Each structure stands twice: as C-alpha cells, then as structure tokens.
Amino acid sequence: MRGKFLVMLMTSSLLARAQAAEFVDRIGLVDKLLVVAGSIIVLLVTVYCIKCFLKPGERQDRHIKRRILKDDGEDRP
C-alpha cells in the first residue's frame, strides 16, 4: 500500500512540474509587455495618490471643502 502511494505521489509531482514548465514556455513578449505596462500604471497611480494625500493643493477660498467646513447653516456659492 505504501509503495503505491509513493508511486502516485511521484507521478503527480512529475506531471505537475511538466505542466508548469509547459506554461512557462508559453509566456510571450505580449504577456511581458502587458505586465510591465500594468505595473507602470499601478506605480504612477500610487505615487499620484500619495502626492495628493500629502499635499492636496486646494488653496482657493471658494473651494467646496471650505464651504462644507464653514457650515453657516446655508449653502451660498
């Protein structure tokens, strides 16, 4: 019984490795370009979000943030 289990385990391990190697061979230039482009987009969005979080830049007196925080009881533009 133990011998059959070991044979099954080794066979499944070899098949899994063969399938993984087959998948690795199928990665082409287009796949790599998509991953690089997606990574660049994610990096740019992350940097821009951190920049806006640290230094928002709403300096105008008529900005919506100031109208909400002022809270005179009525909204006047």
N, C-alpha and C positions, 0 to 999 in steps of 0.2 A: 504494500500500500504506500509506504513512504517513498519507494523508488518511482512509482507512477506519479506521485505528487511533485517530486523534484523534476521529473521529465516535463511535466505540464508547465511548471514554473519556468524552467529554462526555455522551453519553446515559446511561451508567451512573451518572455523577455526579449528573445531574439526577434520575434515578429514586431514587437513594439519599436525596437531600435531600427529595424528595416523600414517601417512606415515613417518614423521620424526622419530618417536620412532621406527618404523619398520626398518628404515635404520640404526639407531644406533645399534640395536641388531645384525645386520649383519657384523659389523666390527670384524674381527678375528685377530688372532695372526700374520698371514702372512701380513695383511694390516698394522698392527702396526710396524712390523719389516721393511717393505718397507719404511714407513715414517721415521723411525729412521735412517735407512741406507742412505736414500736420504738427510736427514738433516745433517748427519755427513759429507757426501761428499761435500755438499754445504759449510759447515763451513770450511773444510780443504782447498778447492779451494779459498775461500775468504781470509783466513789467508795467504796462499801462494802468492796470488796476491798482497796483501798489503805489504808483506815482500819484494817481488821483486820490487815493486814500490818505497819503501823507501830505499832499499839498493840493487841496481841492481847487482853489483859484476863483471862488465866487466872491468877487470884490464889489460888485455893483450894489447900490442901495435899493434898487428895485427888484433884486433877485427874489424868487419865490421863497427861498429859505428865510429871508428877513421878514417877509410878510407873514409867514406862518409863525415864526418865533416872536414877533411883535405882539400879536394877539390883542388888538384893540377892541375886539368884540364884533367887528365887521370887516369884510374884505374890501379894501379900496385899492385900486391899482395905482 
